[in-house]
Amino acid sequence: MSELAGTAVAGPTGTTPVRAGPERRGLLLLVVGLAGFVTTLDNTVVTVALPTIQTELRASLAALEWVVTGYVLTFAGLMLAGGRLADVYGRRRVLVAGLAVFTAASLAAGLAASAGMLVAARLVQGAGAALILPAMLAVVSAGGDDRRRSVGVAVWMASGAGALALGPVVGGYLTQHAHWSWVFLINVPLGVLVIALAAVAVPESRDETAARVDVPGVVASVVVLSAGTFGLTFGAELGWTSPLIVAALTVSVVAAAVFVTVERLGRDPMIHMALFRARAFTGGVVAQVLWGLGVNGVFFFTALFLQGVLGFDPTASGLAFVPLALLVVVVTPLVPAVETRLGAGRTVALGLVLVAAGMVAVAFLRPGDGWAELLPAVSAIGIGSALTMPLGSAVLGAVPEARAGVAGGVFSVAREVSGLFGIAVIGVIVSGSANFTAGYSVGLLTAAGLVAVGAAVSLVSLR
């Protein structure tokens, strides 16, 4: 934080001092875990239910795409704004508001009688999640020391990994044995529970120096992220040279230039550019982007590879991701001890090197290979992903506490948008090859290279 000394950024004194007592710390971590679980689960649980939804609601393929992408669009597009709202109006208040919006939209999605109603509910769900995530990360950071911040981020990562593993399983079971609507209705009791716990366990904190919301900055950030997310999501389907995609990406770039200008000139900007002078903040965000570009880019095509090349059936293909997520859950609690011994930079770098090595191993799998060849690679990726946990706590700890919401928003946006960009980039590599297996292997090696660069960045930038 010393790297921000002398800048216009408010320091810790600009934040309401809070610290959850021992009796509330466990409940606070439960709130973080459950909030992270439901928002991540909702991003994965719906895919299995899509064929049933199409039949019962007579939905078109375009409508089904929006059921999935609508959530991602508003989630990514509003996260920066959600982080600033949390700093200005209070992290607990915005967290509870986001949970209320998310829960109400889940109820509306479960009761939807048409595809249009379901898409609208999904858009609102994403908006609620965009308030939840940065506010939750700011709550983890506010009023705590490095150890408490690390534990909070670890809980968030573990809950997200658990949701990724359970999403397809839960979605398939509910669709087959109950009704597709329950993939959304299951969020309602969970949401009510988290709201009640948050009201009791989450201490309020805010940036006391912020007099108002930076409306021009908020609007520009929403345009940048929404247009960019739309372009990256539909580029492969509509064609990267189609007028709609070119227009969306152009609007995103122009809005980004406007955003930077507004933030530099504004009296109370949403993101002080001085934040990026902190080496750990900038380096952590860059490393997160490189991780997202690599890992998310290839995972999108992994199910096709497992079934089309290795000959796995759909069930086995889904189960292949479970060991990875379980290893993240199991190893994450051990990471703070590793970080204490090695330091944040070397711990994250080691994790990213393991992830890259696992991806290289998958790149050399060929028809006839099975679980014996796949599991070592999956295990390396799972353990390595867990070791990247200090990345989040390093980014949050590198900025003044008054800006924790915005820092959480920036980190979350880096995580989400880099994944979309990775899918687009690796997709071009895979689709540009005459042979899927060869294209997938080249894509994996490219992704591993990006992750390895992230390891080098972490080693240099994270203390």
RANOR-V635371 format. One record per pair of residues at least 24 apart in sequence whose ideal C-beta (glycine too) atoms are under 6 Angstrom apart, sorted by the first residue. I is the first residue (numbers start at 1). J is the second residue. Records with the same first field share a line. If there is no record, write none. Layout:
BEGIN
I: J + J
END
This chain:
BEGIN
3: 277 + 278
4: 278
7: 274
9: 272 + 274 + 400
10: 209 + 400 + 402
11: 400
12: 400 + 401
14: 207 + 208 + 209 + 402
15: 205 + 401 + 402
16: 205 + 206
18: 142 + 143 + 203 + 205
19: 143
20: 203
24: 201
27: 197 + 201
28: 201 + 202
29: 155
31: 194 + 197 + 198 + 201
32: 136 + 152 + 155 + 156
33: 155 + 159
34: 194
35: 132 + 136 + 194
36: 156 + 159 + 160
37: 159 + 163
38: 187 + 190
39: 129 + 132
40: 160 + 163
41: 163 + 167
44: 164 + 167
45: 167 + 170 + 171 + 183
46: 183
48: 168 + 171 + 172 + 175
49: 171 + 175 + 180 + 183
52: 175 + 180
53: 180
57: 115
59: 115
63: 115
66: 119
67: 118 + 119 + 122
69: 233
70: 119 + 122 + 123
71: 122 + 125 + 126
73: 229
74: 123 + 126 + 127
75: 126 + 129 + 130
76: 225 + 229 + 416 + 417
77: 222 + 225 + 226 + 229
78: 127 + 130
79: 130 + 134 + 409 + 412 + 413
80: 221 + 409 + 413
81: 218 + 221 + 222
82: 130 + 131 + 134
83: 134 + 405 + 406 + 408 + 409
84: 270 + 406
86: 134 + 135 + 138 + 405
87: 207 + 405 + 406
88: 210 + 213
90: 204 + 206
91: 135 + 138 + 139 + 205
92: 202 + 204
94: 131 + 135
95: 135 + 136 + 198
96: 195 + 198
97: 131
98: 128 + 131 + 132
99: 191 + 194 + 195
101: 128
102: 128 + 129
103: 188 + 191
106: 184 + 187 + 188
107: 188
109: 184
110: 181 + 184 + 185
133: 412
134: 405 + 408 + 409 + 412
137: 408
138: 404 + 405 + 408
139: 202
141: 396 + 404
142: 205 + 401 + 404
146: 397
149: 393 + 396 + 397
150: 336 + 393
153: 389 + 392 + 393
154: 332 + 389
157: 332 + 389
158: 329 + 332
161: 325 + 328 + 329
162: 329
164: 325
165: 322 + 325
168: 318
207: 402
214: 266 + 268 + 269 + 270
216: 262
217: 262 + 263 + 269 + 270
220: 255 + 258 + 259 + 262
221: 259
223: 255
224: 252 + 255 + 256 + 259
227: 251 + 252
228: 252
232: 420 + 421 + 424
235: 424
236: 427
271: 406
275: 399
278: 398
279: 461
280: 394 + 398 + 461 + 462
281: 395 + 398 + 399
283: 457 + 461
284: 391 + 394 + 395
285: 414
286: 457
287: 454 + 457 + 458
288: 391 + 414 + 415
289: 414 + 418
290: 450 + 453 + 454
291: 451 + 454
292: 415 + 418 + 419 + 422
293: 418 + 422 + 450
294: 447 + 450 + 451
296: 419 + 422
297: 422 + 423 + 426 + 447
298: 426 + 443 + 444 + 447
300: 423
301: 430 + 440
305: 440
309: 367 + 437
310: 369
323: 378
324: 378 + 381 + 382
327: 382 + 383
328: 382 + 385 + 386
331: 383 + 386
332: 386 + 389
335: 386 + 387 + 389
339: 390
344: 390 + 394 + 462
345: 458 + 459 + 462
347: 387 + 390
348: 388 + 390 + 391 + 458 + 462
349: 455 + 458 + 459
350: 387
351: 384 + 387 + 388
352: 451 + 454 + 455
353: 455
354: 380 + 383 + 384
355: 381 + 384 + 451
356: 448 + 451 + 452
359: 444 + 447 + 448
360: 448
362: 444
363: 441 + 444 + 445
394: 462
END
